[in-house]
């Protein structure tokens, strides 16, 4: 028999970043491609409009196989 979950899932966002300028709430603003393997995710403050840019490695596209490493 399967056990029930003790704590239900929260309705709160999993990540809440404070604004470095005014400590307001940062919200997702968009994504832009920097290079073939890098992308910037942009967050903006609701209060003062400050932006925070997070650069990360782009994930592989679904259905595209990664080349095998030479042994």
C-alpha positions in Angstrom: 0.0 0.0 0.0 1.3 3.5 -0.9 1.7 6.0 2.0 0.2 9.4 1.8 2.4 12.5 1.7 2.8 14.0 5.1 3.3 17.6 3.8 1.4 18.8 0.8 3.3 20.8 -1.9 3.6 24.5 -1.1 1.9 27.1 -3.3 4.9 29.4 -2.7 7.6 29.9 -5.4 10.6 27.7 -4.9 13.0 30.6 -5.3 12.5 34.1 -4.1 15.5 36.4 -4.6 15.7 39.8 -2.8 16.8 42.8 -4.8 20.4 43.8 -4.1 19.4 47.5 -4.2 16.2 47.8 -2.2 15.5 44.2 -0.9 12.2 44.1 -3.0 11.1 40.9 -4.8 12.9 40.0 -8.0 10.7 38.5 -10.8 11.6 36.6 -14.0 12.0 39.1 -16.9 13.4 37.1 -19.7 16.1 35.0 -21.3 18.7 35.8 -23.9 21.3 33.7 -25.7 24.9 34.9 -25.2 26.8 32.1 -27.1 26.1 28.7 -28.5 26.4 27.1 -25.1 25.6 30.1 -22.8 22.4 31.9 -21.9 21.5 34.8 -19.6 18.4 34.7 -17.4 17.2 38.2 -16.4 15.3 39.0 -13.2 14.0 42.5 -12.5 12.9 44.2 -9.2 9.2 45.1 -9.0 10.0 48.1 -6.8 13.0 49.9 -8.2 13.5 48.2 -11.6 17.0 46.9 -10.9 18.1 43.9 -13.0 20.0 40.8 -12.0 21.5 38.7 -14.8 22.4 35.0 -14.2 24.6 33.4 -16.9 24.3 29.6 -17.2 25.2 26.8 -19.6 22.4 26.0 -22.0 21.0 22.5 -21.8 21.1 20.1 -24.8 18.0 20.2 -27.0 15.7 17.2 -26.6 16.3 14.6 -29.3 19.8 15.7 -30.0 22.4 13.1 -29.0 25.6 14.3 -27.4 28.7 13.1 -29.2 30.5 10.2 -27.5 33.8 10.9 -26.0 36.8 9.4 -27.7 38.3 6.6 -25.7 
